[in-house]
């Protein structure tokens, strides 16, 4: 089943906090949520995506808490 996420930046343009809400079952639900976020103070680059990018923080819609998501460790291939 395809899931949709609302991605957006908050804060300065040089060092924004990258956030994500979701998942949403339909594009319509995600777009409704996106419209609510897009008008917020300091919100830039608000869009809908279909995957969870591990470098973002996932915002739980049921509460104000945020959980950091960590990118997979990079394996060094240097000899």
HUBELQUI-V127351 format. One record per residue. N is the residue number from 1. RES is the residue in one small letter. SS is DSSP state (H for helix, E for strand, L for the rest). OMEGA is omega in whole degrees, -180 to 180 (none if undefined). Layout:
{{N	RES	SS	OMEGA} {N	RES	SS	OMEGA}}
This chain:
{{1	x	L	180} {2	x	L	177} {3	x	L	-177} {4	x	E	-179} {5	x	E	175} {6	x	E	-179} {7	x	E	179} {8	x	E	177} {9	x	E	176} {10	x	E	176} {11	x	L	-174} {12	x	L	180} {13	x	L	-179} {14	x	L	-180} {15	x	L	-178} {16	x	L	171} {17	x	E	-178} {18	x	E	-177} {19	x	E	-179} {20	x	E	175} {21	x	E	177} {22	x	E	7} {23	x	E	176} {24	x	E	-176} {25	x	L	-177} {26	x	L	176} {27	x	H	-179} {28	x	H	178} {29	x	H	179} {30	x	H	-179} {31	x	H	177} {32	x	H	178} {33	x	H	179} {34	x	H	179} {35	x	H	178} {36	x	H	-179} {37	x	H	-170} {38	x	H	-179} {39	x	L	-177} {40	x	L	179} {41	x	L	177} {42	x	L	179} {43	x	E	177} {44	x	E	175} {45	x	E	-179} {46	x	E	-178} {47	x	E	-180} {48	x	E	177} {49	x	E	-178} {50	x	L	178} {51	x	L	178} {52	x	L	-180} {53	x	L	-175} {54	x	L	-178} {55	x	L	180} {56	x	L	170} {57	x	E	180} {58	x	E	180} {59	x	E	178} {60	x	L	-177} {61	x	L	-178} {62	x	L	-180} {63	x	L	-180} {64	x	L	-177} {65	x	L	178} {66	x	E	176} {67	x	E	177} {68	x	E	175} {69	x	L	-176} {70	x	L	177} {71	x	L	178} {72	x	L	-179} {73	x	L	178} {74	x	L	179} {75	x	L	180} {76	x	L	178} {77	x	L	-179} {78	x	L	-179} {79	x	L	none}}
